[in-house]
């Protein structure tokens, strides 16, 4: 089966290359976010990339994705909320 898949058309091979490139780009972006950005910057970036995500995921899941504790994420969200009210 693997042999058949690898011998498919050039179009399919190009599609596979594009998908692999996209996945590697996403992986690199995520790696840099985790290692170079602060927790607040990661949260703000996530909100820009996926604006409605906070309405669909639990706080624990968001915190896990951002590599912070739920308490710290609550603090970040509270700070952002108070800044926008000023």
Buried (B, 14 or more C-beta within 10 A) or exposed (E): EEEEEEEEEEEEEEEEEEEEEEEEEEEEEEEEBEEEBEBBEBBBBBBEEEEEEBEEBEEEEBBBBBEBEBEBBEBBBEEBEEEEEE
